[in-house]
Amino acid sequence: MKKLLTCVGLLVALGLTAQTPKIELGIELSTENIEGSGLLKDAGTNFYDRIVRDRSNFSMGITANLLSNSSSFSFRSRLLYAQKDITSFKECGFCHTLFNALIVPEYRRVEQRYLSVPFLIRYEPKQSRLSPIAEVGLYNHFLVSDGQLNQNRSAYMEASFALGASYKLNNTLRAELKYNYRASLSTVYSGEVVRYHYSDSEPNRLRTNAFQLGFLYSL
């Protein structure tokens, strides 16, 4: 899947650069609801790190479109600063379930920060002032800070699909609003995942629902 999307993206980008491309630059803000809670073993101890994804998160940054004058397809990339905070607390790995239930957990906010670089293929008809948008591609997330959880890998990847609409404000400026769904393709944490027979939770299986607002300026 990752290789297929990468190859298709390269073919689209090469097709656009073979012509005289049009470039758009802009800004984007996204609100994100991330799913994927679970337990990670704390290496070298008898404790687990409970991962709870109950925080509202966001990303923001700059975006660039490489467009063809004759095609409705374009190549898009971004550089985003992403907040992916979680709530975490320790659980005793060798203790009885009843004992863990009697302990009042010490909840803490874990501030996780990433730089996100997506590579997307975009479809947008050019005929009208208000146009539908469809995007598909890959998001690459590079760790900036793990909030002292000490379980995060340095990078992970997500598959992405988005639908929305674009509205042309004038000849050079337009606004767009999209719904974006992402699913992780690689593991987020290096720690061993702890599974119980009564739960299928998996902290490495992220599912992200995002709403994205952007403004683009045509050069």
SERODO-74865 format. One record per residue (C-alpha): residue number from 1; x, y, z; residue in one letter. Coordinates in nm, 2 decimals. Example, Ala and Ser with C-alpha at 12.3 -4.5 7.8 and 13.67 -1.06 7.14 Angstrom:
2
<r i="1" X="1.23" Y="-0.45" Z="0.78" aa="a"/>
<r i="2" X="1.37" Y="-0.11" Z="0.71" aa="s"/>
This chain:
219
<r i="1" X="0.00" Y="0.00" Z="0.00" aa="m"/>
<r i="2" X="0.27" Y="0.25" Z="0.10" aa="k"/>
<r i="3" X="0.48" Y="0.16" Z="-0.21" aa="k"/>
<r i="4" X="0.17" Y="0.19" Z="-0.44" aa="l"/>
<r i="5" X="0.08" Y="0.54" Z="-0.31" aa="l"/>
<r i="6" X="0.44" Y="0.66" Z="-0.33" aa="t"/>
<r i="7" X="0.47" Y="0.54" Z="-0.69" aa="c"/>
<r i="8" X="0.14" Y="0.70" Z="-0.79" aa="v"/>
<r i="9" X="0.24" Y="1.03" Z="-0.62" aa="g"/>
<r i="10" X="0.58" Y="1.04" Z="-0.80" aa="l"/>
<r i="11" X="0.41" Y="0.98" Z="-1.14" aa="l"/>
<r i="12" X="0.16" Y="1.26" Z="-1.08" aa="v"/>
<r i="13" X="0.44" Y="1.49" Z="-0.97" aa="a"/>
<r i="14" X="0.66" Y="1.41" Z="-1.27" aa="l"/>
<r i="15" X="0.36" Y="1.46" Z="-1.50" aa="g"/>
<r i="16" X="0.30" Y="1.80" Z="-1.35" aa="l"/>
<r i="17" X="0.66" Y="1.91" Z="-1.37" aa="t"/>
<r i="18" X="0.68" Y="1.80" Z="-1.73" aa="a"/>
<r i="19" X="0.44" Y="2.09" Z="-1.81" aa="q"/>
<r i="20" X="0.46" Y="2.45" Z="-1.69" aa="t"/>
<r i="21" X="0.33" Y="2.41" Z="-1.33" aa="p"/>
<r i="22" X="0.13" Y="2.65" Z="-1.13" aa="k"/>
<r i="23" X="0.22" Y="2.69" Z="-0.76" aa="i"/>
<r i="24" X="-0.01" Y="2.77" Z="-0.47" aa="e"/>
<r i="25" X="0.11" Y="2.85" Z="-0.12" aa="l"/>
<r i="26" X="-0.11" Y="2.87" Z="0.19" aa="g"/>
<r i="27" X="-0.17" Y="2.80" Z="0.56" aa="i"/>
<r i="28" X="-0.38" Y="2.53" Z="0.73" aa="e"/>
<r i="29" X="-0.53" Y="2.46" Z="1.07" aa="l"/>
<r i="30" X="-0.67" Y="2.12" Z="1.17" aa="s"/>
<r i="31" X="-0.86" Y="1.99" Z="1.47" aa="t"/>
<r i="32" X="-0.79" Y="1.63" Z="1.54" aa="e"/>
<r i="33" X="-0.96" Y="1.35" Z="1.73" aa="n"/>
<r i="34" X="-0.72" Y="1.05" Z="1.76" aa="i"/>
<r i="35" X="-0.83" Y="0.70" Z="1.87" aa="e"/>
<r i="36" X="-0.60" Y="0.42" Z="1.98" aa="g"/>
<r i="37" X="-0.57" Y="0.36" Z="2.36" aa="s"/>
<r i="38" X="-0.40" Y="0.07" Z="2.53" aa="g"/>
<r i="39" X="-0.12" Y="-0.07" Z="2.75" aa="l"/>
<r i="40" X="0.26" Y="-0.06" Z="2.70" aa="l"/>
<r i="41" X="0.51" Y="-0.25" Z="2.91" aa="k"/>
<r i="42" X="0.76" Y="-0.02" Z="3.08" aa="d"/>
<r i="43" X="1.09" Y="-0.19" Z="2.99" aa="a"/>
<r i="44" X="1.30" Y="-0.30" Z="3.29" aa="g"/>
<r i="45" X="1.01" Y="-0.27" Z="3.54" aa="t"/>
<r i="46" X="0.70" Y="-0.45" Z="3.65" aa="n"/>
<r i="47" X="0.47" Y="-0.16" Z="3.55" aa="f"/>
<r i="48" X="0.27" Y="-0.08" Z="3.25" aa="y"/>
<r i="49" X="0.20" Y="0.26" Z="3.09" aa="d"/>
<r i="50" X="-0.17" Y="0.31" Z="3.02" aa="r"/>
<r i="51" X="-0.23" Y="0.52" Z="2.71" aa="i"/>
<r i="52" X="-0.56" Y="0.71" Z="2.70" aa="v"/>
<r i="53" X="-0.64" Y="0.92" Z="2.40" aa="r"/>
<r i="54" X="-0.89" Y="1.17" Z="2.56" aa="d"/>
<r i="55" X="-0.72" Y="1.50" Z="2.45" aa="r"/>
<r i="56" X="-0.83" Y="1.74" Z="2.18" aa="s"/>
<r i="57" X="-0.54" Y="1.79" Z="1.95" aa="n"/>
<r i="58" X="-0.45" Y="2.01" Z="1.65" aa="f"/>
<r i="59" X="-0.20" Y="2.07" Z="1.37" aa="s"/>
<r i="60" X="-0.10" Y="2.39" Z="1.19" aa="m"/>
<r i="61" X="0.15" Y="2.49" Z="0.93" aa="g"/>
<r i="62" X="0.22" Y="2.58" Z="0.56" aa="i"/>
<r i="63" X="0.10" Y="2.40" Z="0.25" aa="t"/>
<r i="64" X="0.21" Y="2.40" Z="-0.11" aa="a"/>
<r i="65" X="0.02" Y="2.28" Z="-0.43" aa="n"/>
<r i="66" X="0.18" Y="2.19" Z="-0.76" aa="l"/>
<r i="67" X="-0.09" Y="2.22" Z="-1.03" aa="l"/>
<r i="68" X="-0.11" Y="2.16" Z="-1.40" aa="s"/>
<r i="69" X="-0.29" Y="2.42" Z="-1.62" aa="n"/>
<r i="70" X="-0.47" Y="2.13" Z="-1.81" aa="s"/>
<r i="71" X="-0.55" Y="1.88" Z="-1.54" aa="s"/>
<r i="72" X="-0.77" Y="1.86" Z="-1.24" aa="s"/>
<r i="73" X="-0.51" Y="1.66" Z="-1.05" aa="f"/>
<r i="74" X="-0.24" Y="1.82" Z="-0.85" aa="s"/>
<r i="75" X="0.04" Y="1.72" Z="-0.60" aa="f"/>
<r i="76" X="0.03" Y="1.87" Z="-0.25" aa="r"/>
<r i="77" X="0.27" Y="1.87" Z="0.04" aa="s"/>
<r i="78" X="0.27" Y="2.04" Z="0.38" aa="r"/>
<r i="79" X="0.49" Y="2.12" Z="0.68" aa="l"/>
<r i="80" X="0.28" Y="2.10" Z="0.99" aa="l"/>
<r i="81" X="0.35" Y="2.13" Z="1.36" aa="y"/>
<r i="82" X="0.13" Y="1.87" Z="1.53" aa="a"/>
<r i="83" X="0.01" Y="1.83" Z="1.89" aa="q"/>
<r i="84" X="-0.08" Y="1.47" Z="1.97" aa="k"/>
<r i="85" X="-0.12" Y="1.48" Z="2.35" aa="d"/>
<r i="86" X="-0.24" Y="1.18" Z="2.56" aa="i"/>
<r i="87" X="-0.32" Y="1.10" Z="2.92" aa="t"/>
<r i="88" X="-0.11" Y="0.83" Z="3.08" aa="s"/>
<r i="89" X="-0.08" Y="0.66" Z="3.42" aa="f"/>
<r i="90" X="0.11" Y="0.36" Z="3.56" aa="k"/>
<r i="91" X="-0.04" Y="0.02" Z="3.63" aa="e"/>
<r i="92" X="0.11" Y="-0.26" Z="3.83" aa="c"/>
<r i="93" X="0.19" Y="-0.55" Z="3.59" aa="g"/>
<r i="94" X="0.23" Y="-0.83" Z="3.85" aa="f"/>
<r i="95" X="-0.06" Y="-0.72" Z="4.08" aa="c"/>
<r i="96" X="-0.40" Y="-0.87" Z="4.09" aa="h"/>
<r i="97" X="-0.67" Y="-0.68" Z="3.90" aa="t"/>
<r i="98" X="-0.85" Y="-0.61" Z="4.22" aa="l"/>
<r i="99" X="-0.54" Y="-0.45" Z="4.37" aa="f"/>
<r i="100" X="-0.51" Y="-0.22" Z="4.06" aa="n"/>
<r i="101" X="-0.87" Y="-0.13" Z="4.10" aa="a"/>
<r i="102" X="-0.81" Y="-0.01" Z="4.45" aa="l"/>
<r i="103" X="-0.52" Y="0.21" Z="4.37" aa="i"/>
<r i="104" X="-0.60" Y="0.57" Z="4.27" aa="v"/>
<r i="105" X="-0.40" Y="0.63" Z="3.95" aa="p"/>
<r i="106" X="-0.18" Y="0.93" Z="3.91" aa="e"/>
<r i="107" X="-0.30" Y="1.08" Z="3.58" aa="y"/>
<r i="108" X="-0.06" Y="1.30" Z="3.38" aa="r"/>
<r i="109" X="-0.08" Y="1.48" Z="3.06" aa="r"/>
<r i="110" X="0.19" Y="1.37" Z="2.81" aa="v"/>
<r i="111" X="0.27" Y="1.64" Z="2.56" aa="e"/>
<r i="112" X="0.37" Y="1.48" Z="2.24" aa="q"/>
<r i="113" X="0.48" Y="1.70" Z="1.95" aa="r"/>
<r i="114" X="0.56" Y="1.60" Z="1.59" aa="y"/>
<r i="115" X="0.65" Y="1.76" Z="1.26" aa="l"/>
<r i="116" X="0.42" Y="1.62" Z="0.99" aa="s"/>
<r i="117" X="0.50" Y="1.61" Z="0.62" aa="v"/>
<r i="118" X="0.22" Y="1.47" Z="0.40" aa="p"/>
<r i="119" X="0.25" Y="1.38" Z="0.03" aa="f"/>
<r i="120" X="-0.09" Y="1.39" Z="-0.13" aa="l"/>
<r i="121" X="-0.25" Y="1.35" Z="-0.47" aa="i"/>
<r i="122" X="-0.54" Y="1.59" Z="-0.50" aa="r"/>
<r i="123" X="-0.84" Y="1.61" Z="-0.74" aa="y"/>
<r i="124" X="-1.03" Y="1.94" Z="-0.78" aa="e"/>
<r i="125" X="-1.23" Y="2.04" Z="-1.09" aa="p"/>
<r i="126" X="-1.14" Y="2.38" Z="-1.22" aa="k"/>
<r i="127" X="-1.46" Y="2.49" Z="-1.39" aa="q"/>
<r i="128" X="-1.65" Y="2.65" Z="-1.10" aa="s"/>
<r i="129" X="-1.61" Y="2.89" Z="-0.81" aa="r"/>
<r i="130" X="-1.71" Y="2.63" Z="-0.56" aa="l"/>
<r i="131" X="-1.54" Y="2.29" Z="-0.62" aa="s"/>
<r i="132" X="-1.53" Y="1.95" Z="-0.45" aa="p"/>
<r i="133" X="-1.20" Y="1.82" Z="-0.33" aa="i"/>
<r i="134" X="-1.06" Y="1.47" Z="-0.29" aa="a"/>
<r i="135" X="-0.72" Y="1.39" Z="-0.15" aa="e"/>
<r i="136" X="-0.53" Y="1.06" Z="-0.09" aa="v"/>
<r i="137" X="-0.17" Y="0.99" Z="0.02" aa="g"/>
<r i="138" X="0.07" Y="0.94" Z="0.31" aa="l"/>
<r i="139" X="0.14" Y="1.14" Z="0.62" aa="y"/>
<r i="140" X="0.50" Y="1.11" Z="0.77" aa="n"/>
<r i="141" X="0.52" Y="1.21" Z="1.14" aa="h"/>
<r i="142" X="0.86" Y="1.29" Z="1.29" aa="f"/>
<r i="143" X="0.89" Y="1.31" Z="1.67" aa="l"/>
<r i="144" X="1.00" Y="1.64" Z="1.82" aa="v"/>
<r i="145" X="0.91" Y="1.57" Z="2.19" aa="s"/>
<r i="146" X="0.76" Y="1.26" Z="2.36" aa="d"/>
<r i="147" X="0.67" Y="1.43" Z="2.69" aa="g"/>
<r i="148" X="0.91" Y="1.20" Z="2.88" aa="q"/>
<r i="149" X="0.70" Y="0.89" Z="2.80" aa="l"/>
<r i="150" X="1.02" Y="0.73" Z="2.66" aa="n"/>
<r i="151" X="0.81" Y="0.49" Z="2.45" aa="q"/>
<r i="152" X="0.78" Y="0.67" Z="2.12" aa="n"/>
<r i="153" X="0.95" Y="0.58" Z="1.79" aa="r"/>
<r i="154" X="1.13" Y="0.86" Z="1.61" aa="s"/>
<r i="155" X="0.88" Y="0.85" Z="1.32" aa="a"/>
<r i="156" X="0.56" Y="0.68" Z="1.20" aa="y"/>
<r i="157" X="0.34" Y="0.68" Z="0.89" aa="m"/>
<r i="158" X="-0.03" Y="0.71" Z="0.82" aa="e"/>
<r i="159" X="-0.25" Y="0.66" Z="0.51" aa="a"/>
<r i="160" X="-0.48" Y="0.95" Z="0.45" aa="s"/>
<r i="161" X="-0.81" Y="1.02" Z="0.27" aa="f"/>
<r i="162" X="-0.99" Y="1.35" Z="0.26" aa="a"/>
<r i="163" X="-1.31" Y="1.50" Z="0.11" aa="l"/>
<r i="164" X="-1.42" Y="1.87" Z="0.12" aa="g"/>
<r i="165" X="-1.49" Y="2.18" Z="-0.08" aa="a"/>
<r i="166" X="-1.29" Y="2.48" Z="-0.21" aa="s"/>
<r i="167" X="-1.43" Y="2.83" Z="-0.27" aa="y"/>
<r i="168" X="-1.25" Y="3.09" Z="-0.48" aa="k"/>
<r i="169" X="-1.26" Y="3.42" Z="-0.30" aa="l"/>
<r i="170" X="-1.09" Y="3.61" Z="-0.59" aa="n"/>
<r i="171" X="-0.85" Y="3.54" Z="-0.88" aa="n"/>
<r i="172" X="-0.56" Y="3.46" Z="-0.64" aa="t"/>
<r i="173" X="-0.71" Y="3.36" Z="-0.31" aa="l"/>
<r i="174" X="-0.93" Y="3.07" Z="-0.21" aa="r"/>
<r i="175" X="-1.05" Y="2.90" Z="0.11" aa="a"/>
<r i="176" X="-1.11" Y="2.53" Z="0.16" aa="e"/>
<r i="177" X="-1.27" Y="2.30" Z="0.43" aa="l"/>
<r i="178" X="-1.21" Y="1.93" Z="0.44" aa="k"/>
<r i="179" X="-1.28" Y="1.62" Z="0.65" aa="y"/>
<r i="180" X="-0.97" Y="1.40" Z="0.68" aa="n"/>
<r i="181" X="-0.95" Y="1.04" Z="0.79" aa="y"/>
<r i="182" X="-0.61" Y="0.87" Z="0.86" aa="r"/>
<r i="183" X="-0.50" Y="0.53" Z="0.97" aa="a"/>
<r i="184" X="-0.15" Y="0.43" Z="1.10" aa="s"/>
<r i="185" X="0.06" Y="0.21" Z="0.88" aa="l"/>
<r i="186" X="0.36" Y="0.17" Z="1.11" aa="s"/>
<r i="187" X="0.41" Y="0.14" Z="1.49" aa="t"/>
<r i="188" X="0.40" Y="0.45" Z="1.70" aa="v"/>
<r i="189" X="0.56" Y="0.31" Z="2.02" aa="y"/>
<r i="190" X="0.87" Y="0.09" Z="2.07" aa="s"/>
<r i="191" X="0.74" Y="-0.07" Z="2.40" aa="g"/>
<r i="192" X="0.57" Y="-0.41" Z="2.40" aa="e"/>
<r i="193" X="0.20" Y="-0.39" Z="2.37" aa="v"/>
<r i="194" X="0.01" Y="-0.56" Z="2.65" aa="v"/>
<r i="195" X="-0.32" Y="-0.73" Z="2.55" aa="r"/>
<r i="196" X="-0.60" Y="-0.88" Z="2.76" aa="y"/>
<r i="197" X="-0.85" Y="-1.13" Z="2.64" aa="h"/>
<r i="198" X="-1.14" Y="-0.90" Z="2.72" aa="y"/>
<r i="199" X="-1.00" Y="-0.60" Z="2.52" aa="s"/>
<r i="200" X="-0.87" Y="-0.54" Z="2.17" aa="d"/>
<r i="201" X="-0.72" Y="-0.20" Z="2.24" aa="s"/>
<r i="202" X="-0.40" Y="-0.12" Z="2.05" aa="e"/>
<r i="203" X="-0.21" Y="0.20" Z="2.11" aa="p"/>
<r i="204" X="-0.02" Y="0.15" Z="1.78" aa="n"/>
<r i="205" X="-0.34" Y="0.13" Z="1.57" aa="r"/>
<r i="206" X="-0.42" Y="0.50" Z="1.54" aa="l"/>
<r i="207" X="-0.74" Y="0.63" Z="1.37" aa="r"/>
<r i="208" X="-0.75" Y="1.01" Z="1.32" aa="t"/>
<r i="209" X="-1.06" Y="1.21" Z="1.23" aa="n"/>
<r i="210" X="-0.97" Y="1.57" Z="1.15" aa="a"/>
<r i="211" X="-1.14" Y="1.88" Z="1.01" aa="f"/>
<r i="212" X="-0.91" Y="2.11" Z="0.81" aa="q"/>
<r i="213" X="-0.94" Y="2.47" Z="0.73" aa="l"/>
<r i="214" X="-0.70" Y="2.63" Z="0.48" aa="g"/>
<r i="215" X="-0.63" Y="2.94" Z="0.27" aa="f"/>
<r i="216" X="-0.43" Y="2.92" Z="-0.05" aa="l"/>
<r i="217" X="-0.27" Y="3.20" Z="-0.26" aa="y"/>
<r i="218" X="-0.19" Y="3.15" Z="-0.62" aa="s"/>
<r i="219" X="0.16" Y="3.27" Z="-0.73" aa="l"/>
